[in-house]
Amino acid sequence: MSRQPNKPSSAAEPSSVRERIVDAALALLDEEGTDALSTRKLGARVGIQAMSLYHHFPDRGAILDAAVDRMLAELALPNAGRIGWQRGLKQLALSYREMGQRHVLVVPLLAQRCPSSPNMTAFLDTLLGLLLKSGLSQSAAEAWLLILRDYVIGSLMADYSLHVLSLDAANAKTDSARFATTAQTRDRTFLKGFKAMLDAIETECADN
């Protein structure tokens, strides 16, 4: 009797569909912004019924969290145990900023959502580890974690706002030169502000 070929395991199928949904969601967000994500549009992109999305995600918020998690997976996390804390914090901040700039229309989600996921945990643990390496106490390091995170996301929100304004100007066929605050200028001011915070951390450690 001839032997039937083994069928691929169906256990991998839900994971594969889930990945396709996240890929499509992030692509849609990148193209049209955070308000554009609907189950109808997303289902059409993936090639499934909109209601079938709920077999993989409980609600729209879970899809948004998964998209944020996918973005966080792009971060280049320094090894807190092998790098100086100032250099490590700068590398992490720049990596986060570059990730946000690649997904500029999705930046509001970085400010609004904090998914409980391995990528978010890895990011926060790395940030906290570098701050503790500076000599800060646990409570001080946790406070600075929020300060630095808000600073980086705040700078990205400014980039987002300028991007949206430039699109509006282009759509209205008006002179958009005033929106060209230049990426280089914003990068310089970002680094200047970030250095000031690193100096403040160093001063706080020296005073304690």
N, C-alpha and C positions, 0 to 999 in steps of 0.2 A: 504494500500500500504506500502510495507516494505521501511524502510528508508535506504538510502545509507550511509555508513560510511563516516565521514568527511575525505577528503584527506589532507595530510600535506601541509602546505602553501609552494608554490613554491618560495616565497620571500627569504626563508632561503637557497635555493639551491645555488645561486651564491656565497654567503658568504662561504658556506661549501666547494665548489670547490676552491675558492680563498685560503682558509686555507690549503687545501691539496696541492695546488701548492706551497705555501710558505714553507710548511713542506718538500716537496720533493726537492725544490730548496736548502734549507739550508742543507739537508742531502747530496745532491750531492756536494755542495761546501765543506762540511766537509770532504768528502771522496776523492775528486779529485782536489780541489782548484778552484780559481776564473776563470781560463781560461776554465774550463770544462763545464760551464753552457751553454748549447745550447737548443733552443726550441725543437729540435728533441729528445734529451736525456730527457729533463724535461717532455715533453708530454708523452713519453713512460713510465716514472715512474708513472705519474698520471693516465695514461690510457685514454688519450684524444689526438686528433690530435694536432700537433704542432701549427697550425694556430688558434686553438680554445683558446689557451692561451691568445690571444689578445682580446678576449671577456672580460677578467678579468684584464689584464694589458696592457697599451698602447705600451710598448716596453720592451726590455731586461733590460734596466736601472731601470725601475719601479720594476721589479722582484728582482733585486739586492738590491734596497732600502728597499723593503719589508723584505728581508732576514736580512738586517742590523737591521731593526726595531724589528724583532723577537729576535735577539740577545740582543738588548737593553732592551727588556722586562724581561730579566733574571737578571737585575741589582737589588741589594738590596739597595734601596735609603733610606738614613737616614733622619730622620725628622729634618730639619735645625733649627726649632724652639725649639727643645727639647734636642739638643746635642751640646756639645762644638765644636767650629768650627774646631779645629785641629783634634779631634777624628773623627768628621764627614767626613772631607776631606780624612783622612786616610782610613776610612771604605769604602768610595765611590771609592777611587783609587784602593783598593784591590779587591773590587767587580768587577770593570771594568777589572782589570788585570786577575782575575780568569775566567771571561766570555770570554775574548780573548783567554786564554789558552785552554779553552774547544773547541774553534773553531779556532785553530791555523792556519789552511790553509785559513781561511777567513779573517784573520787579515788585509791584504791589503785593503779590502773594508772599514774597520773602518777608515783608513787613507784617502781613496779616496772619500767616499760618506757621505753626511750629510742630510739624508732624513728629510723632513718637516713632522713630525709625533708626536703624543702625547707622545710616549716613549722618543724620542729625546728631546722634549720640557721639559719633566719632569726631565730628566737627567741634561740638561743645567740649568734649573731653580734651581734645588737642588744645583748644583755646585756653581752657582752665589750667591745663598742665603747664603751658608756657607762662601764664601769669603767676602761678605758684613758684615756678623756677626763678622768677625775679626776686623772690623773697617776701612777697605779700602774704599776709595771713589768709586763711581760707575765706573769711567773710569779705575782706578787701578784694581778693581775687574775684570772687563772685560778683561784687559790685562793678569792678572794672570790666568783667566779661560783658555785662549788659551795656556799659558805656561804649565799649569798642564796637560791639555788634550794632548798636543803634547808630553810631557814627558812620560805619561802613554802609549800612542800609540807607541811612539818611542821604549820603552822597549819591547812592544809586537812585533814590527817589528824585533827586534833583536832575540827574541824567534822564530819567524817565519823563519828567515834566518837560524838559527842554526838547526831548525827542518828539513828544506829542505836540508841543507847540510848533515845532518845525514842520511836522506833517500837516497840521492845520493851515499853516502859512502856505505850504506848497499846494494844498488842495484849493485854497482860496486864490492862488496865483498872485500872491503878494510877495513883497521883498522879504526874504527870510534871512537876510544877512545878519540881522540883529540877534538871531537865535544861534549864530555860529560862535558861541562863547568859547569855541575851540576845545576839543577834547584834551589837547595838550595843557591848556590853561587849567582845566578842571583837574587833570591828573596832578599838576604841580601843587595846586591848592590842597588837594586831598592829602598828598604826601607831607606837606607842611603841617597841616592839622594833625595828622597821625603822629608825626615826630614830636609835636608838642605834647601829645598824650603819653607817649613813651617817656619823655622827659619828666612828666608829672608823676608817672609810676615810679621812676627811679628816685625822684625826690621823696616820695612817700615812703619808699623802702628805707632810704637813708635816715629819715626822721624817726623811724620806729626802732 
